Amino acid sequence: MAKGVKVAVVSTVFAVMVGGAGYGAYNFVSAMSDDGSGGVGEAKRSGPPTADEIAKTSKDFFAAWEKGDAASAAAFTNNNTAAEVLLAAYGADAHIGDVDITPGKATGATVPYSVKATVSYDGKSKPLAYQSKLTVVRGVTTGKALVDWQPSVVYPKLQRDDRLVTGESASPSIEAVARDGSVLTKEKYPSLGPVLDALREKYGAEAGGTPGIELVIKHPDQSPDTSLLTLAEGKAGKLETTISASAQAAAEKAVKLYGQSSVVAVKPSTGAVLAVANNRTDSFNAAFEGTKAPGSTMKIITAAMLIDNGVTSMNGPAPCPPDAVWQGQTFKNLTGMEPNEGASLANSFMRSCNTAFIKLIDEKPLTDESLTLEAQNRFGIGEDWKTGIVSFDGKVPAVSGPDRAANAIGQGQVQMNPLNMASVTATAITGAFRQPYLVSPKLDDRELATAKGLPYNTASQLKQMMRLTATQGTATKAMAGLGGDIGAKTGSAEVDGQQVSNSWFTGFRNDMAAAAMTEEGGHGGDAAGPIVAAVLRAAG
């Protein structure tokens, strides 16, 4: 079955030429790429466009767009080839007409505007209204004032190589419901939008719905269409999810605390996903698909490896020196951490001492493969999870050299996301790996991933160390005020090219485990910690 809206696309070069930011920075092959005229007989100007130029260029561009004259409108941009393709498709593929554009007051060279139009298809019509903006720049080749071409000029949510299409949807709509039977909508839970789109794409037919007619954004990476306007309602199929309405509401509110944040909550006793939320500048579901180093939250798995292999135990030795050298590379602790040569594993865990873990990974019988096997066999990492939508199930590669030490503290080549770390916590406190899932596997007979889990003694020690971290260690401030059985682990991951580390935090309260990540959020307790704590407050 074809993905998204079923309609013939008339623009054969569309995917290549639609998008891309900052066309003003390019000097195209000839002056014709700048404004379509070559600027013959006209003195070339320089410097920023004047207010009069900005007003005239935007006015002329809007007038041609309103008339449906794609070629003329495109001539007022600095990439007339790409602009003409997208503007022509605006009418031909998206079936948008009766365009009326009202410009607002310019701020510098940027002109905001509102668009009112009509979408018509197969005898069905509906009004379309939205706001966007454009910027007028000086043409590199001709010196003329031109619209700096971006896909968002046509519609604000369009990104590179996206396209607008109206037609019969290939995937019937769904009515996704939470555990309590309440309906999950994009309006009520905005960050669930991409997740609901993905569920519709995969389960629309199985849920028993029939297609309608929609205006959608089709994406070049084959991700689910983004529905913008429904001209004719199909029949929505009912799809039961594992989402908890209260936990999802808490997650939606929590991720708004910090930009570029993601959080996932799961039910340790079953593996059911209770909440998933993202606060990002794009529509990427980083909570499920992210591939970032998890920092010291990885020490949950590393501690399990040390215990399972008899290297030490919760109350056994794990000295915390100021630094540790592994195969020529020196590792240090976070600034301000007091060294403790007599520390136990529990003490080094709850204070998140890097050097303690790095010193211990050299002990026999540990090898380059030990951490990988622990993550895979005990925690199910990398075991092809089938959550119901696209997800990444973590990566802990077997490596030698400095990266073996870095992996142990959640740096190096380890890759995780909040879904993975919420599951790691769930496994740590129950001893059983239960693959997270968003939709029951009974719906489509998919087989969930399995792993043998942890010995009871290991799980009980991990749980107690996480309790200590939440009440006496690095997670104390974030977890303050939470009642019930609680535990946590903080993490901060340094990333090349970033001045501030990524903030990670995972924790549990009763039968809920949650994990969050905030890009450039600093220490784990600073940004990700408050997000997790807010979601855990929704736990019964």
N, C-alpha and C positions, 0 to 999 in steps of 0.2 A: 504494500500500500504506500502511495506517495506521502511524503511528510507535509503537513500543513494544508493550506488552501489549495484546492485543485483548480488550476487555471493556467492557460498557456501564457508564457512570458514572452512578450514580443521583443524585448531588448536583449539581443544576443550577446552584447558586450557588457551587460549590466554588472555582473559580479566583479569584473575587472576594473570598471571605471567609476563606480558610484562614489566611493568614500575616500576618506583620508583627511587628516587635519593639516592646516597650515600650508595650503597650496601657494600662498603668497611667498613662501620661502623658496620656491622653485623657479628656475629660469627655463621655461619650456622651449621646445625646438625652434619656434619662431614667434614673432609678435602676434601671429594669429592665435596662438594658445593663450595670449594675454587678454585680448578683448575682441578678437575676430575681425579686426579692421586693419591691423598693422600700423595704425597711427600715422599714415602717410600725410605729409604736409602740415603736421601739427607739432609745435614745439614740445619737446619732452620735459615734463615737470618732475620735480623731486620734493622730498620732504613729506610729512604726513598730509593726508587729504584735508582740505579746508572744510568748514561747516557747510558751505554752499555745495561743494562737491559731494559730500556725504549725503546731503538731502536730495540732490538731483539723481545721483547714482541709485540710491535705494528706491526713490520714487519711480524711476524708469524701469528698474528691475521688477518692482511690484506690479506695475501696469502691464508689463508683458506676461508675467506669471498669471495675472487675473484673466487675461485674454486666452490663456492656454497656448501661447506662442513660445514653446520651449526654446527654439533656436534663438529668438530675439532676447529672451530673458537670460539665456546662457551667455550671450555676448557681453553682458554686463558683469560677468564674473571673471576671475583669474584662472579658471579651468573650464573653458566652455564645452569641452568634450564630455567630461564627467557630468557637468551640470545639465547639459541637454538630455543626456540619457535618463537621469533621475527625474527631471521635470517632465519629460515626455511620458515616462512610466507613471507619473502622478495621475495622469488622466487615463492612459491606456490600460495599465495593469491594476491600479488602485481604484479606477473609476470614480475619481473625485472631480467634481465640476462646480459651476456657480461660485467660483472663488472670489471672496471679498476680503481684502487685506487692509487693516487699519494700523498705520505706524504710530508708535509712541514717541516720547521725547528721547532724543539721542543722548547718550552719555559718552562723550568723546567721539570715537569712531564707531561705537556700537549702537545699533538701532533696534529696539524691541518692537514687536508687532503682534497683533492678534489676527488669526485667520478664521473666517467663517466660510464653510463650504457645504456641499451636499455629496454624499456617497450614494451612488445608484448602481444597482445590479439586478438583472433578471426581474425587472418590475418592482423591485423593492428600493426604497430610498430612506435615508436618515441624515439629519444635519450633523456636521462635524465642526467642532470648535476647539481651538488650541492656541497657545502662545509660543513664540520662539524669538530668536534674535539673530542678527547678522552683523558683521563687521566690515567696514569699507577700508581697503588698503590701497597703497600706491602700486600700480602694476610694475613688475620688475623690468619688463622689456619696453613697454610703451610709456610708462610714467602716468598713465591714466588712473583715475579713481575707479576701483572695481570691487565688487563683492568678493570677500575672501571665501572661497567655496568650501563648505562643509556639508555633509549629509544632513546635519541638524538644521540647516537653513530651511529645508523642506518640511521636516518634522523633528521636534526636539529630541525624541528618543532614538532617532536613527544614528547608527554608528557605521564604521567603515564596512562597505559591501552589503549592508542591510538593504532591504527593499520592501516597499509597501505593495500589498496585493489584496484584492477583494475577490471573493468567490466562495464556493461551497467548501466548508472545512472537511478535511479528510478524517480528522479525529472528532467524534461527537463530544459535546461538552459533558462535564461531570459535575455532580453535586458531592463534593468531598465532605465527609462528616467526621467529627471528632469522636473520641471514645464515649462521650455522653450523648451523642446523636446530634449535637449542634452543628450547623453548617459552617464550614471554613471558607471564607471569601477573601479575595485580595483587598477589598475595601476595609474589612475588619482587621485583617492580618497582612499588611502590605508586603512584608519581607517574604511571606509564603508564596508570593506571585510566581517566581520561577519554579518552585516545587509543585504548585498546582498545575502549571503548564506542563511540566514533565509527567505528572500523574495522568493528566488528560491524554497526552501523546501516547502513553503506554497502555492505559487501561480504559480509554474512552469506549472502545468497542466492547470489551469484556463487561463493562458496567451497564450495558444495555441501552445506551443513548443513540440518538439519530442526529446527523449533522445539520448545522444551520448555515447561514450566509454571514460572513464576517470580513471586516477589514483587519488585516494582521501585518505585523512586521515579520518577514522571513529573514532568518539569520544565515550567514554563509557557512557557519561551522556545524550545521545540521542540528543545532539545539532547537528545542520546541519553539513553535511560533509564539509571538507575543500578540494576544488579541487586543485590539484597540476599540472596535465598535461592532456590535451585532446588529445586522439588518433584519435578519429573520431568525427567530429562535428555533433551535432544534430541540429535541427531547434530551434532557440531561439524564445521564445514568448515575445512579447512586453508588458512591465508592466509600467504603468504610476504611478509615485510617487509624493509626495508633495514637495520633496526636491528642494530648490533653489540652482542652480549651484554656484552662487556667494557667497551665505551664507555658503554653504558646503566648498568651497575653503578656505574661511576665517576661518572656524572652524578647518579644517585640519591643517592649518598653526598655528593657535592660540594654540591648545593643545600641539604642539611641544615645547612650551615655558617651560613647566614643566612636569616632569614625573608623571605618575599615575593620569592623568587629564582627565576629561570628560566634554562635553558641549552639550547642546540642545538649539535650537532656534525654536520658534513656532510663528504662525501668530495669534495674539489675536482675530481678527475679525472672524476667521473661525476655529481655532484649528489645522490647517495644520502644520505639522512638517517641518520646513525649513532647518534644519541642525542637524546632530548628529555625534559627533566625539569623539574618545577615543585615548589616548596615554598611553598605558599600556604594562606591560611585558607579559600579557596573552591576550587571545582573548575575554575576558569577556566584554559584552556590558554594562558597568557600567552606562553609560548615561541613559539607559532605565531600567536596571535590578538591579542597586545598591540599597543597603538597609543601608544607613548611617544616623546618626544623622545630621540634617542640620544646627545646630547652630542657630545664631540669624536671619537667613533668615526666620525662623519659626515665628518671631515676626509680620510678615505680617498677618498671620492667628490669632495670639493672639490679635493683635490690633483690627482686625475685630470683634473678640468675645467681646472685651471690649466695642466697639462702639455699636454693635448690641444689647447688653444687657443693655445698658444705664449706664454702670459703669463710663465712661468718654467719652471725645471726643477729636478730634485733638487739640483743644485749651483749653481743660479741664485739670485738675490737674493730674500729674503723677510724683510725687516727686522721685528724684534720690538720695537716701542716700548712704553712703559708703558700707553698707552691709544690708542684709535682712535675717531674720530667718523665716523658714517655717517648722513647726512641728519638731523642734530640729536640723534642718540642716541650716548652714549658707551659704548664697550665696553672692558672691562679683562681682564687675565689673572688666573689664580688667584693668591692671596696667596703671596708669596715668590718668584715667578718673576723672575729678573733680566732686564731688557731687553737686547736685542742688536740694535743698528741695522745690524750687518754680517752678520746671520744668513742662511744659505742656507735653501732650502725644507726640506731634510732636517733641519737643526737645529731649525727652528721646528716641524716635524712631530713630531720625537721628543720635544721638550719640551712639545708641545701648546700653542703660543702662539696665543691667539685673535686678537690684534691683527694678526699677520702675515697671516692669511687674510683678515681683514676689509679691510685696506689693499689687498690684491691684487684683490679682486672688483670694484674700480672701474676696472680696466684694460680697455682695448679689446683684443679685440672682444667682451668679455663683456656680456651683457644680463640682464634679469630672467628670461629663459627658459633661460639656459645651464646652470644647475645641474640644473634639471628634465630637460632633454634628456640631460645626462650620465648622470643616475641611470637614466633610462628606456632610452635607446638602448644604453648601455654595460653597465649592471649589471642590467637587466631589472626595475627597481623600478616597481611599478604596472602590470605587464604581465599580470595575471590568471593568477596561478600556480595550478596544479592539482596539489597535493601528494598527494592521496588522501584528505585530510580537510580540514575548514574551516581556512583560513589567511588571514592578511592579508599582502599582498605589498608593503607600504611605500607611503609618500606623500611626495613632494617637490614641493609646488606652486610654480608660478611666481608670485612676489610682488614688489612694489616696496616702497619705504620701508624702515624699520628691519628688517622681517622678512626682507628679502633678505640682509642681513648676518647676522642671527640664524640663518637657515637654513644658512648656510655653515659654522657651527660647531655644527650639530646642535641648535639651539634653534628658536625661532619656530614655524613650522607644519609642520616635518618630523615624521613619525611612522614609527617602526620597531619591530621586535621582535627577539629573538635569532635567529630563523630568517633574517630579512632580513640582519642584520649578519654572520652566519656565511657567507651566500651572497656578500655584498659582499667579504668577505675572500677567499673562494674565487675569485671573479672577478679580484680584484686580483692574486693571485699566479700565476694561470694565464693570464690574458688572455681567458679564455672564460667566458661566462655559461652555466651549466648549471643549469636550474631545479631546485631541490631537490624531491625526491619521497620519499615514505614507502612507497608501494606501486607496483610496476611499472605504467607506463601501458598495457602490453600486456594487463593483466587486464580493463580496461574501455574500451580504445581511446580514452582521452582524449589530447588534444594538449597537450604541455608548452609553456610560454611560451618565446619566443626573444628574443634581443637580439644585436647584432653584436659585443659584447665590446670589448676594449681593444687598441690597437696594441701590438705587442711591446715597443717602447721605453717606453711608458707603464707597462705591467705590470712590466717589469723594474725601473723606478725605484721604483714603489710597493712592490714586494717588498723591495727593499733598504732603503727607509726604514722599513718595518715591522721588518726585522731589526735596524736600529740602535735602534729604540724598545725592542725586547725586550732588547737587550744593553747599551745606553748611556743610554736615555731613561726615560720615566715608567713603563714596564712592566718595568723590570729586576728589581725585587724580586719581583714576582709570578711571573715566568718563570724565576727562578733555579733552577738544577739540572736544567733540561730539556735533553736532548741533541738531536742532529739539527739539521735546518734549521728554525729557529724565527723567528717575528716576531709583532708585536702592535701594538695601538693602544688607548690608554685613553680613557675619557670620563666626564664627570660632567654631569648635566643638571639644571638648576634648575627646580623646579616651583612654581607659585604655591600658597601655603598650606602648603608644606613647609619645615621648618626645615633639613633636611638634603637634599642633592641625591641624585638617583638615580645609582647606580654602574653604569657600562657598561664592558665590556672585550671585545675580540675579538682572536683570535690564530690562528696556525697552527703546526703541527709536522708536517713531512713531508707526507703526503697526508691530513691532517685539518685542518679549520678549525672553530673553535668561537666562540660568542659568548654572553655572559651579561648579565643585568640584575638588579640588586637594588634594590628600591624603598627610598629613604632609606638607601642604603648608603654614601654619601659619595663620595670619589674613586674613580676607576675601578679603581685597583690595590688598594684597601682591601678590597672585598667581591667584586665581580664577577671581579676578576683571579685570586684563588685558586681560584675555581670553574672558570674556563676552564683554568687550568694543571692542575688535577686531572684534568680530562677529557682534555686533550692528552697526559697521561702514558700514557693507554691507547692512543695512536696507535702503530702499528708503525713 
